[in-house]
Amino acid sequence: GAVVSQHPSRVICKSGTSVKIECRSLDFQATTMFWYRQFPKQSLMLMATSNEGSKATYEQGVEKDKFLINHASLTLSTLTVTSAHPEDSSFYICSARDIAGNYGYTFGSGTRLTVV
Amino acid sequence: SQQGEEDPQALSIQEGENATMNCSYKTSINNLQWYRQNSGRGLVHLILIRSNEREKHSGRLRVTLDTSKKSSSLLITASRAADTASYFCATGTGANSKLTFGKGITLSVRP
């Protein structure tokens, strides 16, 4: 079945530094990937839609200069949290859908980011 | 904004019982999906139902969709302790559109 690999699963960084999170579709190609943020005991909030070969589409209220998204190939999208602050601490999840598929989206296992 | 609203927000049942979770939404949809999330993990796709479908089965799962009422239900039959997780409904407006998630339901199945 479709598998999405997300790395790292956990990361702790200092305030002001940048963190890159990778999302890879392992056995399928995805022209579109999605990045979500989830606070404890809350739902997933879509941050942006990552489009292969073009700019990402950000949701209202999400700072594109702070959350840099790159989708350089059909199997890899990256989210870089720049100049991280403690309030950026959260659970980040990516998802992708097989361009040839007719089923649900496949999600990565998530990245727990803690900014200290 | 949240599209889906699940109820109840928390459900606790005994192993072997059935669990019914409901989801309502506000706008027109192309499909509705249910996902499961174990604590601190990613989401696992359970089932997708299209707007022209009314009912779908997958193992112990049964999903219904009533587009006139803009609601869906997820039934888990013969629940197991391993079904303990959070369950989310999500709506899509197109075949490859972004998903909008509901707030989620926390299901606890007591052994």
HADDOCK unambig.tbl for C-alpha pairs under 7 A between the chains (distance, minus, plus):
assign (segid A and resid 42 and name CA) (segid B and resid 103 and name CA) 6.25 0.50 0.50
assign (segid A and resid 43 and name CA) (segid B and resid 101 and name CA) 6.67 0.50 0.50
assign (segid A and resid 43 and name CA) (segid B and resid 102 and name CA) 6.46 0.50 0.50
assign (segid A and resid 43 and name CA) (segid B and resid 103 and name CA) 4.72 0.50 0.50
assign (segid A and resid 43 and name CA) (segid B and resid 104 and name CA) 6.21 0.50 0.50
assign (segid A and resid 44 and name CA) (segid B and resid 101 and name CA) 6.25 0.50 0.50
assign (segid A and resid 93 and name CA) (segid B and resid 42 and name CA) 6.71 0.50 0.50
assign (segid A and resid 103 and name CA) (segid B and resid 48 and name CA) 6.79 0.50 0.50
assign (segid A and resid 104 and name CA) (segid B and resid 45 and name CA) 6.12 0.50 0.50
assign (segid A and resid 104 and name CA) (segid B and resid 48 and name CA) 6.25 0.50 0.50
assign (segid A and resid 105 and name CA) (segid B and resid 45 and name CA) 6.85 0.50 0.50
assign (segid A and resid 106 and name CA) (segid B and resid 45 and name CA) 6.81 0.50 0.50
assign (segid A and resid 107 and name CA) (segid B and resid 42 and name CA) 6.04 0.50 0.50
assign (segid A and resid 107 and name CA) (segid B and resid 43 and name CA) 5.62 0.50 0.50
assign (segid A and resid 107 and name CA) (segid B and resid 44 and name CA) 6.78 0.50 0.50
assign (segid A and resid 108 and name CA) (segid B and resid 42 and name CA) 5.63 0.50 0.50
assign (segid A and resid 109 and name CA) (segid B and resid 41 and name CA) 5.30 0.50 0.50
assign (segid A and resid 109 and name CA) (segid B and resid 42 and name CA) 3.90 0.50 0.50
assign (segid A and resid 110 and name CA) (segid B and resid 41 and name CA) 6.09 0.50 0.50
assign (segid A and resid 110 and name CA) (segid B and resid 42 and name CA) 5.22 0.50 0.50
